[in-house]
Amino acid sequence: MKSVSSKEGIANRVMREWPLKTSLWRKPRFIPLQFRFIILTSSLVTLLLAILAIAVGVQQSREIRSQVERRGMGIAQSLAATSKSALTTYSYVALSQTASQAAQDPDLAYVIIHDKEGRVAGHSSRRDVEGTFLQDDVSRRALLSKDMLIQNVVLADGATPALELAVPVSVPGSDRIWGVVRVGMSLDPMHRQIRNIQLMIAGVGILALSFSVLGCIWLARRITNPVGLLVNATVSAARGELEQEIHIATGDEVEVLADNFTIMIREILLQRGKLEQQLLEITALQRYLNKLLTTMSDGLLSVDLSGNLVTVNPAACEILEISPGTGESRQVEHLLPNAPELLRFIRAHLSPPRSAGQAELHVGPENEGKIIIAASSILTDEGNAPQQIIVNIHDITELKRLEARFRQTERLAALGTLSAGMAHEIRNPLSAIKTFVQLLPRKLEKPGFLEKFNRTVPRELERINRLIEDLLELARVPRYHFTPIQVRSLLEHAAELFEEELLLHKITLHMDIAAGLPLIWASPDQLTKAFNNLMQNAIQAMPDGGDLHVRAFPGPPPDGLPGPGDVQRDRKKSWLNLVFSDTGVGIKAEDMKAMFNPFFTTKDSGTGLGLAITHKVITEHGGQIEVKSAPGLGTCFTVLLPVKEFSERDAQMQSKLAS
């Protein structure tokens, strides 16, 4: 529980610091949601009222102006009808009186009557301009118009706007214009009425805005208070205080949000419990793995694809003489100066990354180092992409020493067997020679004795000589002249050599040699000797005839091949398979263990050194020979020879040999 509480303390501290960290990404000013809601609603109401006031003002202005125009038009047309007779009779006094009387209307700013020449015949407010021509733009436009003209003007005070209506005066039946009646309608009453309407709208708007603000405050509090509770709950949850429940009864989405938040908090509590349990399990597993790496006797290295040594356990430090704690995240070349073979092995598996490699390597000084077996595998990520190379190291130095002592014991035992076999094989010819030597003084003159002596003694001496030569062949270090060769030619030569003997014993030879066999690095003379011995044994095992099958093909060794060695340790290595199988008498199970021992033979004649020499030749080539047999079922010898990668020159030689 102590570890759990410490984890909770770390989690709580992270949660407390989280708002401070996230505040770096927030805006510098915080505006509560309630204020935002009130400001937004008030702005919308104010904008709506302003649009309403503008629309009403524009509409009222158009309506009042239209009324003013209609009224002014009626007055102007009435004055035009009244002034027709005065204009045609040039009664300027009557026109002046008409203008003065019409101007008594409070809505009229002025009345001006022009005669047909454009002089002012009557003016309601300025008698001084009567009989003159007005040169202002408004007057000129009015006099030039053939139809009714409406113009916006400003009165003499320069501040009061007005609306002028100019009506040409004509006599029925004549196209001639006898004058123009101009009526100026003041717009000041219209503007006062519009301002009153706007003030009324503003008052109503302010009252409506006040009620809307109060309604917004009430509604905002109804929404933001539950939201505030949720905010406080989230802040507490961010600080790690998850043991809380929120009860909000608003009957809307906020209540649903609060209920879902409570469910989410419960789910987080449940998931946190599971995560804490998983964290405890992961921590325990990590401690177990660390203890396993620490206590395992085999060395373990992990190297990333850049050549950095990521992980090394104590056993690897001891085997490779690396100081503990100095190997992590450093180049492997700098950490393994005394293990060049291991460095080459790691580099070979790094570019490109490949696994399932295994090799027997030497580390340390030349004569005092250790012998290890290194095996590699690939560590991949979720996408099956290589991340690291895992190298397992097993120290077999003591095993090699025991193996050497065991081999020495085997050699001594074999030497004893060899000595006994030599004594037996040499005793027989020596006994015959001794007998003839003892009889030589007494039977020298006997007819036929000397001829028999000359025939028997050299034969037995030759027998002893062949035996000694075979022993020397088995014992001495042979002279191997390795070169890239094609096995097909060696097998065909062996078949030609035993062609007559195969016919004599009624044996059918079946040759099955695959096309395009790879080159091997071998000594042709020594390998030919091994093939001849195998074919000779097969012929001797079939005195009454039979079938001899010789097959050659590349590929991995057959499944279930017995025996230790490189074949079993590296089945992915390239091999050349040679199989010699016969249909002879077979070999007993008790004789199988001694098949390759010197002087062991199941035939009536022979020294028993042929298979021993064959075994030596095959092993000297880095290969392996195995035998399977049973009485009455024949015998099968399987020879495995390693295939080597050659240069372009050697490949050309291979093509020549194949042709």
HELIX and SHEET records of a PDB file:
HELIX    1   1 LYS A    2  THR A   22  1                                  21    
HELIX    2   2 SER A   23  TRP A   25  5                                   3    
HELIX    3   3 LEU A   33  THR A   82  1                                  50    
HELIX    4   4 LYS A   84  THR A   88  1                                   5    
HELIX    5   5 TYR A   92  ALA A  102  1                                  11    
HELIX    6   6 ARG A  127  VAL A  129  5                                   3    
HELIX    7   7 ASP A  137  LEU A  144  1                                   8    
HELIX    8   8 ASP A  188  ALA A  238  1                                  51    
HELIX    9   9 GLU A  253  THR A  295  1                                  43    
HELIX   10  10 PRO A  314  LEU A  320  1                                   7    
HELIX   11  11 VAL A  332  LEU A  335  1                                   4    
HELIX   12  12 PRO A  340  LEU A  350  1                                  11    
HELIX   13  13 THR A  397  LYS A  443  1                                  47    
HELIX   14  14 PHE A  449  ALA A  475  1                                  27    
HELIX   15  15 VAL A  487  LEU A  497  1                                  11    
HELIX   16  16 GLU A  499  LEU A  504  1                                   6    
HELIX   17  17 PRO A  524  GLN A  540  1                                  17    
HELIX   18  18 ASP A  566  ARG A  569  1                                   4    
HELIX   19  19 ALA A  589  MET A  592  1                                   4    
HELIX   20  20 GLY A  610  GLU A  620  1                                  11    
HELIX   21  21 GLU A  648  ALA A  658  1                                  11    
SHEET    1   A 5 VAL A 120  HIS A 123  0                                        
SHEET    2   A 5 LEU A 108  ASP A 115 -1                                        
SHEET    3   A 5 ILE A 177  SER A 186 -1                                        
SHEET    4   A 5 PRO A 161  SER A 170 -1                                        
SHEET    5   A 5 LEU A 149  VAL A 154 -1                                        
SHEET    1   B 6 ARG A 330  GLN A 331  0                                        
SHEET    2   B 6 ASN A 308  VAL A 312 -1                                        
SHEET    3   B 6 GLY A 299  ASP A 304 -1                                        
SHEET    4   B 6 PRO A 386  ASP A 395 -1                                        
SHEET    5   B 6 LYS A 370  THR A 380 -1                                        
SHEET    6   B 6 GLN A 358  VAL A 363 -1                                        
SHEET    1   C 2 THR A 483  ILE A 485  0                                        
SHEET    2   C 2 ILE A 520  ALA A 522 -1                                        
SHEET    1   D 5 ILE A 507  ILE A 513  0                                        
SHEET    2   D 5 GLY A 546  PRO A 554  1                                        
SHEET    3   D 5 TRP A 575  ASP A 582 -1                                        
SHEET    4   D 5 GLY A 634  PRO A 642 -1                                        
SHEET    5   D 5 GLN A 624  ALA A 630 -1                                        
END                                                                             
